[in-house]
Amino acid sequence: MTGARPPAWLQRGIAVVVLLATGIVSLPAVAYALDGPTTENLVLPAQLVLMAGVGALVGFALPELTGTGSTPRRAVGIGVLLGLAAALVGVALLFLLLNGFPGA
């Protein structure tokens, strides 16, 4: 089975799980790393750049993310977009967890 790849649905599932997990963990990790009075404004841009890079790596590693016959460039581009979306999910989830739910 040399060169055998997992099916497309499995690759997409792996990509979603990896990106969501990284998106949720990336903001607190970047905030911890850039904790200081002169770097506090760099936390969100650094997280977005980090997640764009992770998304590009996931898109490159899992080419079936964009469908059969897609170019590697398209897979990386879609990976970047999915990485940024996962970063926004992570920011929203952290915001909800820190501020709570009204009426709860």
MMTF fields as JSON, N, C-alpha, C and O atoms, coordinates in Angstrom:
{
  "mmtfVersion": "1.0.0",
  "mmtfProducer": "UNKNOWN",
  "numBonds": 415,
  "numAtoms": 416,
  "numGroups": 104,
  "numChains": 1,
  "numModels": 1,
  "chainsPerModel": [1],
  "groupsPerChain": [104],
  "chainIdList": ["A"],
  "bondAtomList": [4, 2, 8, 6, 12, 10, 16, 14, 20, 18, 24, 22, 28, 26, 32, 30, 36, 34, 40, 38, 44, 42, 48, 46, 52, 50, 56, 54, 60, 58, 64, 62, 68, 66, 72, 70, 76, 74, 80, 78, 84, 82, 88, 86, 92, 90, 96, 94, 100, 98, 104, 102, 108, 106, 112, 110, 116, 114, 120, 118, 124, 122, 128, 126, 132, 130, 136, 134, 140, 138, 144, 142, 148, 146, 152, 150, 156, 154, 160, 158, 164, 162, 168, 166, 172, 170, 176, 174, 180, 178, 184, 182, 188, 186, 192, 190, 196, 194, 200, 198, 204, 202, 208, 206, 212, 210, 216, 214, 220, 218, 224, 222, 228, 226, 232, 230, 236, 234, 240, 238, 244, 242, 248, 246, 252, 250, 256, 254, 260, 258, 264, 262, 268, 266, 272, 270, 276, 274, 280, 278, 284, 282, 288, 286, 292, 290, 296, 294, 300, 298, 304, 302, 308, 306, 312, 310, 316, 314, 320, 318, 324, 322, 328, 326, 332, 330, 336, 334, 340, 338, 344, 342, 348, 346, 352, 350, 356, 354, 360, 358, 364, 362, 368, 366, 372, 370, 376, 374, 380, 378, 384, 382, 388, 386, 392, 390, 396, 394, 400, 398, 404, 402, 408, 406, 412, 410],
  "bondOrderList": [1, 1, 1, 1, 1, 1, 1, 1, 1, 1, 1, 1, 1, 1, 1, 1, 1, 1, 1, 1, 1, 1, 1, 1, 1, 1, 1, 1, 1, 1, 1, 1, 1, 1, 1, 1, 1, 1, 1, 1, 1, 1, 1, 1, 1, 1, 1, 1, 1, 1, 1, 1, 1, 1, 1, 1, 1, 1, 1, 1, 1, 1, 1, 1, 1, 1, 1, 1, 1, 1, 1, 1, 1, 1, 1, 1, 1, 1, 1, 1, 1, 1, 1, 1, 1, 1, 1, 1, 1, 1, 1, 1, 1, 1, 1, 1, 1, 1, 1, 1, 1, 1, 1],
  "groupList": [{"groupName": "MET", "atomNameList": ["N", "CA", "C", "O"], "elementList": ["N", "C", "C", "O"], "formalChargeList": [0, 0, 0, 0], "bondAtomList": [1, 0, 2, 1, 3, 2], "bondOrderList": [1, 1, 2], "singleLetterCode": "M", "chemCompType": "L-PEPTIDE LINKING"}, {"groupName": "THR", "atomNameList": ["N", "CA", "C", "O"], "elementList": ["N", "C", "C", "O"], "formalChargeList": [0, 0, 0, 0], "bondAtomList": [1, 0, 2, 1, 3, 2], "bondOrderList": [1, 1, 2], "singleLetterCode": "T", "chemCompType": "L-PEPTIDE LINKING"}, {"groupName": "GLY", "atomNameList": ["N", "CA", "C", "O"], "elementList": ["N", "C", "C", "O"], "formalChargeList": [0, 0, 0, 0], "bondAtomList": [1, 0, 2, 1, 3, 2], "bondOrderList": [1, 1, 2], "singleLetterCode": "G", "chemCompType": "PEPTIDE LINKING"}, {"groupName": "ALA", "atomNameList": ["N", "CA", "C", "O"], "elementList": ["N", "C", "C", "O"], "formalChargeList": [0, 0, 0, 0], "bondAtomList": [1, 0, 2, 1, 3, 2], "bondOrderList": [1, 1, 2], "singleLetterCode": "A", "chemCompType": "L-PEPTIDE LINKING"}, {"groupName": "ARG", "atomNameList": ["N", "CA", "C", "O"], "elementList": ["N", "C", "C", "O"], "formalChargeList": [0, 0, 0, 0], "bondAtomList": [1, 0, 2, 1, 3, 2], "bondOrderList": [1, 1, 2], "singleLetterCode": "R", "chemCompType": "L-PEPTIDE LINKING"}, {"groupName": "PRO", "atomNameList": ["N", "CA", "C", "O"], "elementList": ["N", "C", "C", "O"], "formalChargeList": [0, 0, 0, 0], "bondAtomList": [1, 0, 2, 1, 3, 2], "bondOrderList": [1, 1, 2], "singleLetterCode": "P", "chemCompType": "L-PEPTIDE LINKING"}, {"groupName": "TRP", "atomNameList": ["N", "CA", "C", "O"], "elementList": ["N", "C", "C", "O"], "formalChargeList": [0, 0, 0, 0], "bondAtomList": [1, 0, 2, 1, 3, 2], "bondOrderList": [1, 1, 2], "singleLetterCode": "W", "chemCompType": "L-PEPTIDE LINKING"}, {"groupName": "LEU", "atomNameList": ["N", "CA", "C", "O"], "elementList": ["N", "C", "C", "O"], "formalChargeList": [0, 0, 0, 0], "bondAtomList": [1, 0, 2, 1, 3, 2], "bondOrderList": [1, 1, 2], "singleLetterCode": "L", "chemCompType": "L-PEPTIDE LINKING"}, {"groupName": "GLN", "atomNameList": ["N", "CA", "C", "O"], "elementList": ["N", "C", "C", "O"], "formalChargeList": [0, 0, 0, 0], "bondAtomList": [1, 0, 2, 1, 3, 2], "bondOrderList": [1, 1, 2], "singleLetterCode": "Q", "chemCompType": "L-PEPTIDE LINKING"}, {"groupName": "ILE", "atomNameList": ["N", "CA", "C", "O"], "elementList": ["N", "C", "C", "O"], "formalChargeList": [0, 0, 0, 0], "bondAtomList": [1, 0, 2, 1, 3, 2], "bondOrderList": [1, 1, 2], "singleLetterCode": "I", "chemCompType": "L-PEPTIDE LINKING"}, {"groupName": "VAL", "atomNameList": ["N", "CA", "C", "O"], "elementList": ["N", "C", "C", "O"], "formalChargeList": [0, 0, 0, 0], "bondAtomList": [1, 0, 2, 1, 3, 2], "bondOrderList": [1, 1, 2], "singleLetterCode": "V", "chemCompType": "L-PEPTIDE LINKING"}, {"groupName": "SER", "atomNameList": ["N", "CA", "C", "O"], "elementList": ["N", "C", "C", "O"], "formalChargeList": [0, 0, 0, 0], "bondAtomList": [1, 0, 2, 1, 3, 2], "bondOrderList": [1, 1, 2], "singleLetterCode": "S", "chemCompType": "L-PEPTIDE LINKING"}, {"groupName": "TYR", "atomNameList": ["N", "CA", "C", "O"], "elementList": ["N", "C", "C", "O"], "formalChargeList": [0, 0, 0, 0], "bondAtomList": [1, 0, 2, 1, 3, 2], "bondOrderList": [1, 1, 2], "singleLetterCode": "Y", "chemCompType": "L-PEPTIDE LINKING"}, {"groupName": "ASP", "atomNameList": ["N", "CA", "C", "O"], "elementList": ["N", "C", "C", "O"], "formalChargeList": [0, 0, 0, 0], "bondAtomList": [1, 0, 2, 1, 3, 2], "bondOrderList": [1, 1, 2], "singleLetterCode": "D", "chemCompType": "L-PEPTIDE LINKING"}, {"groupName": "GLU", "atomNameList": ["N", "CA", "C", "O"], "elementList": ["N", "C", "C", "O"], "formalChargeList": [0, 0, 0, 0], "bondAtomList": [1, 0, 2, 1, 3, 2], "bondOrderList": [1, 1, 2], "singleLetterCode": "E", "chemCompType": "L-PEPTIDE LINKING"}, {"groupName": "ASN", "atomNameList": ["N", "CA", "C", "O"], "elementList": ["N", "C", "C", "O"], "formalChargeList": [0, 0, 0, 0], "bondAtomList": [1, 0, 2, 1, 3, 2], "bondOrderList": [1, 1, 2], "singleLetterCode": "N", "chemCompType": "L-PEPTIDE LINKING"}, {"groupName": "PHE", "atomNameList": ["N", "CA", "C", "O"], "elementList": ["N", "C", "C", "O"], "formalChargeList": [0, 0, 0, 0], "bondAtomList": [1, 0, 2, 1, 3, 2], "bondOrderList": [1, 1, 2], "singleLetterCode": "F", "chemCompType": "L-PEPTIDE LINKING"}],
  "groupTypeList": [0, 1, 2, 3, 4, 5, 5, 3, 6, 7, 8, 4, 2, 9, 3, 10, 10, 10, 7, 7, 3, 1, 2, 9, 10, 11, 7, 5, 3, 10, 3, 12, 3, 7, 13, 2, 5, 1, 1, 14, 15, 7, 10, 7, 5, 3, 8, 7, 10, 7, 0, 3, 2, 10, 2, 3, 7, 10, 2, 16, 3, 7, 5, 14, 7, 1, 2, 1, 2, 11, 1, 5, 4, 4, 3, 10, 2, 9, 2, 10, 7, 7, 2, 7, 3, 3, 3, 7, 10, 2, 10, 3, 7, 7, 16, 7, 7, 7, 15, 2, 16, 5, 2, 3],
  "groupIdList": [1, 2, 3, 4, 5, 6, 7, 8, 9, 10, 11, 12, 13, 14, 15, 16, 17, 18, 19, 20, 21, 22, 23, 24, 25, 26, 27, 28, 29, 30, 31, 32, 33, 34, 35, 36, 37, 38, 39, 40, 41, 42, 43, 44, 45, 46, 47, 48, 49, 50, 51, 52, 53, 54, 55, 56, 57, 58, 59, 60, 61, 62, 63, 64, 65, 66, 67, 68, 69, 70, 71, 72, 73, 74, 75, 76, 77, 78, 79, 80, 81, 82, 83, 84, 85, 86, 87, 88, 89, 90, 91, 92, 93, 94, 95, 96, 97, 98, 99, 100, 101, 102, 103, 104],
  "secStructList": [7, 6, 6, 7, 7, 7, 7, 2, 2, 2, 2, 2, 2, 2, 2, 2, 2, 2, 2, 2, 2, 2, 2, 2, 2, 2, 2, 2, 2, 2, 2, 2, 2, 6, 7, 1, 6, 6, 6, 4, 4, 4, 2, 2, 2, 2, 2, 2, 2, 2, 2, 2, 2, 2, 2, 2, 2, 2, 2, 2, 2, 7, 4, 4, 4, 4, 7, 6, 6, 7, 7, 2, 2, 2, 2, 2, 2, 2, 2, 2, 2, 2, 2, 2, 2, 2, 2, 2, 2, 2, 2, 2, 2, 2, 2, 2, 2, 2, 2, 7, 7, 6, 6, 7],
  "xCoordList": [0.819, 0.0, 0.861, 0.619, 1.825, 2.685, 1.916, 1.3, 1.957, 1.295, -0.199, -0.872, -0.73, -2.166, -2.489, -1.79, -3.55, -3.987, -5.356, -6.119, -5.666, -7.002, -8.06, -7.746, -9.306, -10.362, -10.572, -10.157, -11.224, -11.401, -12.187, -11.849, -13.227, -14.044, -13.228, -13.424, -12.311, -11.47, -10.447, -10.177, -9.885, -8.937, -9.611, -9.027, -10.842, -11.566, -11.881, -11.779, -12.26, -12.536, -11.301, -11.36, -10.179, -8.914, -8.564, -8.146, -8.735, -8.413, -9.268, -8.758, -10.56, -11.454, -11.082, -11.026, -10.828, -10.478, -9.158, -9.061, -8.153, -6.843, -6.951, -6.399, -7.659, -7.75, -8.574, -8.21, -9.671, -10.464, -9.704, -9.728, -9.032, -8.259, -7.141, -6.912, -6.457, -5.38, -5.932, -5.327, -7.073, -7.682, -8.103, -7.988, -8.593, -9.032, -7.837, -7.894, -6.768, -5.6, -4.662, -3.906, -4.707, -3.699, -3.792, -2.759, -4.992, -5.082, -4.511, -3.708, -4.881, -4.242, -2.731, -1.981, -2.283, -0.846, -0.084, 0.971, -0.619, 0.038, -0.027, 0.936, -1.155, -1.275, -0.272, 0.296, -0.055, 0.933, 2.348, 3.154, 2.636, 3.978, 4.255, 5.387, 3.245, 3.433, 2.917, 2.48, 2.968, 2.477, 3.492, 4.545, 3.161, 4.041, 3.411, 2.512, 3.86, 3.239, 3.491, 2.683, 4.578, 4.868, 4.368, 4.373, 3.94, 3.52, 2.049, 1.605, 1.283, -0.109, -0.954, -1.966, -0.565, -1.322, -0.959, -1.556, -0.002, 0.423, -0.212, 0.029, -1.011, -1.531, -2.449, -2.232, -3.46, -4.414, -3.776, -4.005, -2.977, -2.314, -1.385, -1.319, -0.671, 0.22, -0.579, -0.157, -1.726, -2.559, -3.089, -3.125, -3.497, -4.009, -2.918, -3.169, -1.712, -0.595, -0.265, -0.028, -0.251, 0.01, -1.034, -0.686, -2.302, -3.358, -3.378, -3.739, -2.998, -2.876, -1.771, -1.918, -0.673, 0.412, 0.01, 0.329, -0.691, -1.161, -2.149, -2.104, -3.037, -3.987, -3.294, -3.699, -2.245, -1.486, -0.814, -0.804, -0.253, 0.371, -0.652, -0.387, -1.821, -2.871, -3.339, -3.533, -3.52, -3.926, -2.887, -3.232, -1.619, -0.548, -0.462, -0.242, -0.637, -0.513, -1.723, -1.602, -2.885, -4.119, -4.714, -5.639, -4.196, -4.621, -6.076, -6.65, -6.682, -8.084, -9.03, -10.248, -8.488, -9.296, -10.168, -11.282, -9.678, -10.404, -11.044, -11.661, -10.917, -11.533, -10.502, -9.355, -10.925, -10.037, -9.67, -10.523, -8.416, -7.951, -7.598, -7.265, -7.659, -7.305, -5.791, -5.044, -5.367, -3.937, -3.474, -4.273, -2.198, -1.675, -1.83, -2.037, -1.729, -1.895, -3.302, -3.473, -4.297, -5.68, -5.865, -6.537, -5.274, -5.394, -4.776, -5.336, -3.633, -2.99, -3.845, -4.0, -4.393, -5.243, -6.493, -6.859, -7.142, -8.322, -7.911, -8.646, -6.757, -6.26, -6.039, -6.352, -5.499, -5.297, -6.64, -6.782, -7.625, -8.948, -9.59, -10.194, -9.459, -10.013, -9.262, -9.866, -7.968, -7.193, -7.626, -7.731, -7.879, -8.352, -9.753, -10.06, -10.603, -11.945, -11.856, -12.594, -10.963, -10.787, -10.248, -10.6, -9.403, -8.902, -10.042, -10.1, -10.943, -12.086, -13.017, -13.582, -13.181, -13.975, -13.308, -13.986, -11.998, -11.269, -11.415, -11.579, -11.359, -11.531, -12.943, -13.124, -13.945, -15.335, -15.572, -16.237, -15.035, -15.218, -14.536, -15.107, -13.335, -12.641, -13.399, -13.502, -13.928, -14.713, -15.943, -16.252, -16.643, -17.826, -17.461, -18.176, -16.368, -15.968, -15.533, -15.802, -14.867, -14.414, -15.558, -15.58, -16.502, -17.579, -18.836, -19.71, -18.935, -20.11, -21.312, -21.25, -22.385, -23.629, -24.605, -24.703, -25.322, -26.273, -27.406, -27.958, -27.732, -28.807, -28.375, -29.191, -27.093, -26.628, -26.224, -25.806],
  "yCoordList": [-1.19, 0.0, 1.251, 2.173, 1.286, 2.449, 3.593, 3.424, 4.743, 5.917, 5.966, 6.867, 5.033, 5.046, 6.169, 6.365, 6.894, 7.995, 7.664, 6.905, 8.233, 8.029, 8.643, 9.516, 8.192, 8.768, 10.257, 10.766, 10.934, 12.387, 12.778, 13.765, 12.027, 12.391, 12.307, 13.1, 11.339, 11.202, 12.336, 12.865, 12.706, 13.821, 15.121, 15.921, 15.329, 16.547, 16.542, 17.576, 15.394, 15.29, 15.555, 16.258, 14.986, 15.222, 16.708, 17.278, 17.328, 18.751, 19.605, 20.517, 19.318, 20.111, 19.947, 20.929, 18.716, 18.471, 19.154, 19.806, 19.009, 19.617, 21.139, 21.781, 21.714, 23.169, 23.738, 24.769, 23.084, 23.582, 23.469, 24.388, 22.347, 22.179, 23.215, 23.807, 23.431, 24.419, 25.834, 26.669, 26.104, 27.427, 27.759, 28.906, 26.761, 26.982, 27.195, 28.021, 26.464, 26.532, 27.685, 28.162, 28.131, 29.088, 30.452, 31.05, 30.961, 32.299, 32.343, 33.231, 31.433, 31.476, 31.241, 31.836, 30.38, 30.107, 31.339, 31.673, 32.01, 33.215, 34.332, 35.08, 34.449, 35.478, 35.235, 36.182, 33.987, 33.66, 34.002, 34.542, 33.681, 33.927, 35.421, 35.864, 36.191, 37.621, 38.471, 39.604, 37.937, 38.663, 39.716, 39.4, 40.955, 42.054, 43.373, 43.401, 44.46, 45.755, 46.254, 47.017, 45.845, 46.332, 45.397, 45.767, 44.202, 43.232, 42.859, 41.942, 43.551, 43.15, 43.375, 42.698, 44.304, 44.557, 43.594, 43.645, 42.733, 41.785, 40.409, 39.527, 40.209, 38.872, 38.387, 37.303, 39.156, 38.708, 38.583, 37.574, 39.568, 39.368, 38.154, 37.436, 37.922, 36.757, 35.461, 34.494, 35.436, 34.234, 33.989, 32.845, 35.04, 34.871, 34.39, 33.539, 34.931, 34.474, 33.016, 32.223, 32.668, 31.283, 30.34, 29.289, 30.705, 29.827, 29.765, 28.734, 30.85, 30.799, 29.825, 29.076, 29.833, 28.884, 27.451, 26.557, 27.224, 25.865, 25.407, 24.257, 26.296, 25.949, 25.618, 24.693, 26.374, 26.088, 24.725, 23.976, 24.4, 23.08, 21.955, 20.917, 22.165, 21.144, 20.985, 19.864, 22.094, 22.021, 21.338, 20.61, 21.569, 20.923, 19.433, 18.612, 19.089, 17.689, 16.853, 15.647, 17.484, 16.768, 17.36, 18.169, 16.97, 17.602, 17.335, 18.083, 16.294, 16.01, 16.957, 16.824, 17.896, 18.877, 19.671, 20.06, 19.911, 20.716, 19.889, 20.451, 18.597, 17.75, 17.135, 17.578, 16.129, 15.404, 16.277, 16.951, 16.256, 16.979, 18.435, 19.154, 18.882, 20.27, 20.433, 19.486, 21.635, 21.92, 22.072, 22.407, 21.829, 22.046, 23.5, 23.763, 24.42, 25.836, 26.107, 26.846, 25.511, 25.68, 25.035, 25.6, 23.86, 23.179, 24.018, 24.107, 24.63, 25.481, 26.723, 27.142, 27.308, 28.496, 28.21, 28.993, 27.099, 26.713, 26.392, 26.703, 25.778, 25.505, 26.781, 26.835, 27.811, 29.101, 29.685, 30.158, 29.653, 30.188, 29.41, 30.002, 28.091, 27.286, 27.53, 27.517, 27.75, 28.071, 29.394, 29.509, 30.393, 31.68, 31.558, 32.19, 30.745, 30.517, 29.825, 30.167, 28.864, 28.176, 29.134, 29.019, 30.073, 31.073, 31.94, 32.26, 32.319, 33.13, 32.348, 32.91, 31.06, 30.215, 30.166, 30.242, 30.041, 30.025, 31.324, 31.306, 32.463, 33.762, 33.88, 34.318, 33.491, 33.574, 32.666, 33.059, 31.465, 30.533, 31.05, 30.966, 31.576, 32.127, 33.33, 33.488, 34.174, 35.325, 34.868, 35.424, 33.863, 33.355, 32.724, 32.899, 32.003, 31.371, 32.394, 32.219, 33.45, 34.466, 35.344, 35.725, 35.661, 36.58, 35.873, 36.504, 34.603, 33.859, 34.104, 34.857, 33.46, 33.589, 34.391, 34.145, 35.332, 36.097, 35.196, 34.391, 35.344, 34.558, 33.204, 32.452, 32.879, 31.56, 31.586, 30.563],
  "zCoordList": [0.0, 0.0, 0.0, 0.778, -0.834, -0.928, -1.573, -2.626, -0.944, -1.498, -1.248, -1.749, -0.495, -0.222, 0.757, 1.751, 0.463, 1.32, 1.893, 1.296, 3.051, 3.609, 2.689, 1.88, 2.81, 1.974, 2.272, 3.313, 1.334, 1.438, 2.681, 3.334, 3.021, 4.189, 5.476, 6.397, 5.531, 6.719, 6.79, 7.868, 5.647, 5.621, 6.045, 6.776, 5.582, 5.968, 7.457, 8.116, 7.988, 9.42, 10.257, 11.266, 9.831, 10.534, 10.496, 11.504, 9.337, 9.199, 10.123, 10.775, 10.185, 11.038, 12.507, 13.247, 12.931, 14.335, 14.693, 15.733, 13.847, 14.122, 14.161, 15.055, 13.196, 13.142, 14.295, 14.862, 14.646, 15.772, 17.085, 17.904, 17.285, 18.521, 18.598, 19.652, 17.499, 17.483, 17.632, 18.304, 17.012, 17.127, 18.538, 18.97, 19.266, 20.641, 21.562, 22.472, 21.334, 22.22, 21.849, 22.695, 20.6, 20.136, 20.808, 21.107, 21.055, 21.649, 23.061, 23.347, 23.956, 25.278, 25.217, 25.991, 24.306, 24.201, 23.716, 24.255, 22.704, 22.192, 23.229, 23.396, 23.924, 24.96, 26.081, 26.624, 26.423, 27.453, 26.979, 27.737, 25.712, 25.181, 25.016, 25.208, 24.666, 24.421, 25.58, 25.376, 26.766, 27.934, 28.356, 28.909, 28.088, 28.465, 28.077, 27.237, 28.664, 28.376, 26.955, 26.424, 26.337, 24.986, 23.895, 22.721, 24.253, 23.237, 23.328, 22.638, 24.166, 24.348, 23.096, 22.915, 22.236, 21.013, 19.887, 18.812, 20.121, 19.095, 19.251, 18.426, 20.283, 20.571, 19.458, 18.917, 19.105, 18.09, 16.706, 16.038, 16.236, 14.944, 14.931, 13.933, 16.029, 16.085, 16.038, 15.404, 16.705, 16.67, 15.26, 14.806, 14.567, 13.207, 12.253, 11.4, 12.397, 11.56, 11.869, 10.958, 13.143, 13.543, 12.955, 12.416, 13.054, 12.556, 11.03, 10.462, 10.362, 8.909, 8.512, 7.546, 9.25, 8.986, 9.251, 8.467, 10.355, 10.662, 9.597, 9.162, 9.176, 8.121, 6.81, 6.105, 6.48, 5.263, 5.346, 4.369, 6.506, 6.679, 6.578, 5.971, 7.176, 7.099, 5.657, 5.189, 4.952, 3.551, 2.68, 1.75, 2.977, 2.215, 2.532, 1.641, 3.812, 4.228, 3.827, 3.612, 3.724, 3.386, 2.111, 2.182, 0.949, -0.305, -0.678, -1.469, -0.131, -0.437, 0.288, 0.176, 1.017, 1.73, 0.764, 1.113, -0.435, -1.412, -2.512, -3.418, -2.459, -3.473, -4.397, -4.467, -5.087, -5.99, -7.184, -7.76, -7.54, -8.714, -8.46, -9.402, -7.237, -6.932, -6.93, -6.685, -7.206, -7.178, -5.728, -4.854, -5.474, -4.116, -3.657, -2.472, -4.58, -4.231, -3.699, -2.729, -4.331, -3.869, -2.497, -1.635, -2.289, -0.997, 0.115, 1.208, -0.152, 0.854, 1.109, 2.256, 0.06, 0.224, 1.04, 1.916, 0.757, 1.532, 2.964, 3.9, 3.144, 4.491, 5.284, 6.474, 4.634, 5.306, 5.733, 6.861, 4.836, 5.18, 6.323, 7.218, 6.295, 7.385, 8.696, 9.768, 8.615, 9.807, 10.423, 11.644, 9.58, 10.09, 10.683, 11.694, 10.054, 10.609, 11.965, 12.889, 12.084, 13.369, 14.427, 15.601, 14.027, 14.975, 15.488, 16.675, 14.601, 15.022, 15.937, 16.875, 15.673, 16.579, 17.947, 18.971, 17.969, 19.238, 20.004, 21.224, 19.303, 19.958, 20.524, 21.66, 19.732, 20.199, 21.399, 22.357, 21.351, 22.465, 23.731, 24.818, 23.601, 24.764, 25.327, 26.544, 24.443, 24.888, 25.666, 26.72, 25.155, 25.854, 27.191, 28.177, 27.229, 28.484, 29.531, 30.72, 29.098, 30.048, 30.555, 31.726, 29.677, 30.046, 30.528, 31.122, 30.285, 30.728, 29.835, 28.863, 30.183, 29.452, 30.306, 31.508, 29.727, 30.528, 31.033, 30.282, 32.29, 32.875, 33.386, 33.919, 33.232, 33.671, 35.121, 35.664]
}
